[in-house]
Amino acid sequence: MVDAEGCYFYDSQGKKYLDFSSQLVCSNLGHKNRAVIEAIRDYVGKLPYISPAFACDVRAEVSKMLAELMPPGISKFFYSTSGTEANEAALKIARLYTRRHKVISRYRSYHGSTAASISVTGDHRRWYVDSLATVPGTLFAPDAYCYRCPLGLRYPECGVACADYVEYMLSNEADIAAVIIEPVVGTNGVIVPPPEYLPRLRKITEKYDVLLIADEVMSGWGRTGEWFAVNHWNVVPDIITTAKGITGSYMPLGVTGTCEKVTSFFDDNFFAHGHTYEAHPLALAAAVAAINEYKRLNLIERSRIMGGYLGKRLKELADKHDSVGEVRGLGLFWAVDLTQNKETREPFNVMADKHEGKPLNVDKIASEMMRNGVYVMAWVNHLIIAPPLTIEEEDIDLGVDVLDKALKIADEAARR
Ligand SMILES: Cc1ncc(COP(=O)(O)O)c(C=O)c1O
């Protein structure tokens, strides 16, 4: 790839692709945003690097902005360079603060590739390194995945038993430091939990005095139509992690935000952690400009409005195609979840297929779409549609039409 502008990118042959997944669900501002580019250019001429032991103006500015934008009470921030590092810091903070070790996560999750973050990752990427390069002590709770409920129940009759099961786990386990969740699960299926789920999980974690860590690496920054996904349910976690969209991905930046209670512990206790590139001024300069652009372009509201249109267009495909089981999402964050059989909801592929390198239907669909000039992220048995928040209706129509045609690959497989 050699160039990118707005919602499109270009290869060396001059072929144009619609970016229908914002790369790795991170190019929220679209490509070549002038304000962010200028901010990086200006700052590299001013203070290209300074040790994280020093404060600098952009660090103060981002911290002030985050304290205003993040859920109330999240007031102190650790800056790294990626989502996995943001979670690595969060898990270390939770373990030091609670003096406990174990963490509850869920199977349909991805939290990063470094030792602690991959250990709490539920998807098959952990399987390759399990017991070789992981930190022991993760327990996996049932996913709030209503379309294929792991408890075999149906919402709302289920009474959100998946949340109650976490209480059962906490009352039967010792040494739990934290529960880590993606409030809206990203890569593993854009799973939006039922409305009771997160508020109940918050109550349960409070009751058992364990920390709630919200991983908003993918779901933050307007992706779901709110600054952060937890806002949909007015849930305030103890720790919130983010990365990707904070700079529109123009520079690498991870953030671990902590609440007052946790933060004050480190007034008197050493936080043995840090990086040379921690709080890198160029990344922070990009973040200031990116956050100002989210505000200037009204992108949070835009995500809600354009997300409504995208959702409507995608749901038309669910009615039309035998292979589309469920279309679900929030804001400009959607999944098209495939099935071999609409009644049984059986997927074409499961994580073990991906682990064993079997050809996946979703990869065939994504390749066909790429041939036709639309890039989408494919994962095991679903496609993730998450365009830049700057997308226009006509670009959505283009992407949906190309997806519509490519779905014949799965329709044919469903009939076999
Ligand atoms: C929810 C979530 N957490 C953590 C990560 C890891 O972020 P990074 O790739 O920046 O290390 C990702 C990456 O996709 C993610 O989606």
The ligand as a Gaussian input file, in Angstrom:
#p B3LYP/6-31G(d) Opt

LIG

0 1
 C       -9.868000      -5.013000      22.887000
 C       -8.406000      -5.007000      22.569000
 N       -7.517000      -4.974000      23.561000
 C       -6.198000      -4.952000      23.329000
 C       -5.699000      -4.982000      22.043000
 C       -4.225000      -4.943000      21.810000
 O       -3.878000      -3.696000      21.270000
 P       -2.500000      -3.514000      20.488000
 O       -2.618000      -4.305000      19.229000
 O       -2.391000      -2.035000      20.259000
 O       -1.417000      -4.029000      21.372000
 C       -6.592000      -5.018000      20.972000
 C       -6.099000      -5.079000      19.591000
 O       -6.811000      -5.286000      18.651000
 C       -7.978000      -5.030000      21.241000
 O       -8.881000      -5.074000      20.253000

